[in-house]
Amino acid sequence: MSSKLDSQYWNDRYRNAETGWDIGYASPPLTNYFDQLTDKNKRILIPGCGNGYEVAYLLEKGFQHITVIDIAPELTAILAKKYAPNVGKELTIITGDFFEHRGNYDIIIEQTFFCALNPSLRTQYVEKMFDLLAPGGKLVGVLFNRAFEGGPPFGGSREEYENLFAKTFSRRSIEPCYNSIPPRRDVELFIRMEK
Ligand SMILES: C[S@@+](CC[C@H](N)C(=O)[O-])C[C@H]1O[C@@H](n2cnc3c(N)ncnc32)[C@H](O)[C@@H]1O
């Protein structure tokens, strides 16, 4: 494992096209969830957004308050170009560390961000998510239900997540994900944590 999963590390992964996590399109567990949202004014945050294919989907569906944050500056520069017409309007793109971000959101989306972080940060991740959510806000998305050798990605199990989130979120749902992409079928959990 790289000891320092910092901005340089992630920037290099994009620069060297070592992006095995990147599926190239908005993922079905997330788009199906977005399709159930009727209020397009919900403030949505996508931390560790990567190429952020979900952003295009949300914009197309008319969502008005989308924020993405990623620690890799060359990546966010690409996103800023790609989404230039929307930046400063429906979309805010932030280059920086999620753990230093301040804000207030109705929905925060998880997809291969948790597993990219050093496992020593897991409690901090949960607490930070809780802080960033407005009352009634939700952390929603997918987590791996499997182990990996080395990492990132760093795996985990339903039991581990249950224990981890229970310390902070009293309203929790962790279920097998029924609409994962084929390579992740049966090894993903769909989570909903409500503040
Ligand atoms: C495994 S990638 C996943 C990207 C995207 N979620 C996807 O599914 O394609 C992890 C992402 O998290 C970003 N990242 C890692 N640590 C971060 C941090 N502390 N704050 C913000 N972004 C971070 C990386 O730059 C990378 O884009």
The ligand as a Gaussian input file, in Angstrom:
#p B3LYP/6-31G(d) Opt

LIG

0 1
 C      -11.037000       5.155000      -6.396000
 S      -11.263000       6.787000      -6.969000
 C      -13.018000       6.848000      -7.255000
 C      -13.472000       7.943000      -8.154000
 C      -14.978000       7.976000      -8.432000
 N      -15.753000       8.011000      -7.214000
 C      -15.394000       6.800000      -9.270000
 O      -16.182000       5.988000      -8.798000
 O      -14.938000       6.710000     -10.415000
 C      -11.076000       7.734000      -5.490000
 C      -11.143000       9.215000      -5.723000
 O      -11.087000       9.887000      -4.488000
 C      -10.199000      10.994000      -4.605000
 N       -9.700000      11.255000      -3.248000
 C       -8.896000      10.484000      -2.499000
 N       -8.705000      11.014000      -1.280000
 C       -9.424000      12.159000      -1.250000
 C       -9.656000      13.159000      -0.270000
 N       -9.116000      13.081000       0.957000
 N      -10.455000      14.207000      -0.573000
 C      -11.026000      14.295000      -1.803000
 N      -10.846000      13.377000      -2.781000
 C      -10.067000      12.312000      -2.510000
 C       -9.152000      10.535000      -5.599000
 O       -8.477000      11.592000      -6.221000
 C      -10.007000       9.737000      -6.574000
 O      -10.523000      10.546000      -7.598000

